[in-house]
Amino acid sequence: MRTWNAVIERDAQTGLYVGYVPGWPGAHSQGATIDELHDNLVEVIAMLLEDGEPKLESEFVGTQTLRVA
C-alpha cells in the first residue's frame, strides 16, 4: 500500500472540490463532496499505477500561513 498527499481546493464558481497530487501529471480529479473526490482520486491513481511507478516532478512539502500587513 502506497500513500500520496493530495492538495484539495474548492472551486468558487462550480462548488466542486478539486484535488491533485503535486508533481504527478495526470493525478487529478474532482467531486461534489470530499468523499467523492477521495474516491475519484484513488481510482485515478490506481489507473496511473497500471503504467508503472510514477516519476514525480516535485515533492509535496507542506503548507504555510502567511500574514501580510
C-alpha positions in Angstrom: 0.0 0.0 0.0 1.4 3.4 -1.0 0.5 6.9 0.3 0.4 10.2 -1.5 -0.5 13.7 -0.4 -3.2 15.5 -2.4 -3.9 19.2 -2.5 -7.7 19.9 -2.3 -9.4 23.2 -3.3 -13.0 24.2 -3.7 -13.8 25.9 -7.0 -15.8 29.1 -6.2 -17.7 29.0 -9.4 -18.8 25.4 -9.6 -18.7 24.5 -5.9 -16.8 21.3 -6.8 -13.8 20.0 -4.8 -10.7 19.7 -7.0 -7.7 17.6 -5.9 -4.3 16.8 -7.3 -1.1 15.0 -6.3 1.7 17.6 -6.5 4.3 16.7 -9.1 2.4 13.9 -10.7 0.9 14.9 -14.1 -2.5 13.3 -14.6 -3.1 12.6 -10.9 -6.1 15.0 -10.5 -9.8 14.8 -10.2 -12.9 16.5 -8.9 -16.0 15.7 -6.9 -19.2 17.2 -5.5 -18.1 16.1 -1.9 -14.8 15.5 -0.2 -15.6 11.7 -0.1 -16.4 11.7 -3.8 -13.2 13.5 -4.6 -11.3 11.0 -2.5 -12.8 8.0 -4.3 -12.1 9.6 -7.7 -8.5 10.4 -6.8 -7.9 6.8 -5.6 -9.4 5.5 -8.9 -7.2 7.8 -11.0 -4.1 6.9 -9.1 -4.8 3.2 -9.4 -5.2 3.6 -13.2 -2.0 5.6 -13.4 -0.1 3.0 -11.4 -1.0 0.4 -14.1 1.5 2.1 -16.3 4.3 1.7 -13.7 5.9 3.6 -10.9 5.4 7.4 -11.2 8.2 9.7 -11.9 7.2 12.7 -9.7 8.3 16.1 -10.9 8.2 17.6 -7.4 7.7 16.6 -3.8 4.9 17.8 -1.5 6.5 19.6 1.4 3.6 21.3 3.3 1.7 24.5 3.7 2.3 27.8 5.3 0.1 30.5 6.7 1.3 34.0 5.6 0.4 37.2 7.3 0.7 40.4 5.3 0.1 43.8 6.9 
